Amino acid sequence: ALPILATATAVLPRTDGAACSVTGTAQCCSSTQSPTSSIVQTLLGLLGVPIGSVTADVGVVCSPITVLGLGGTQCSNQVVCCNNNNFNGVVALGCTPINIGL
């Protein structure tokens, strides 16, 4: 018999009502783009972010998730979990789409 190996990724509920990884934050972005798209490369260049260092999707025009009522959120665009959102909402780096039951 072969042993079964199981792994898990830590996912914690955040105070903003969204489930996101330990290092990420839930964001509402107007869109997510590949780091190779021309608009993202232009934005990253203007912000001084080394373009080659970005490999995951990039959120464009993002804001933190707003909680309404019983755990619902207010976001009519793309809800993502991003690892680096230190660019005043212009872009957020390392974004992964999440489903939080909008």
Secondary structure, DSSP 4 states (H G I P E B T S, - for coil): -PPP------EEE-TTS-EEETT-EEEEEEEEE-TTSHHHHHHHHHHT--GGG--SEEEEEEEEPPEETTTEE--SSEEEEEEE--STTSEEEEEEE-----
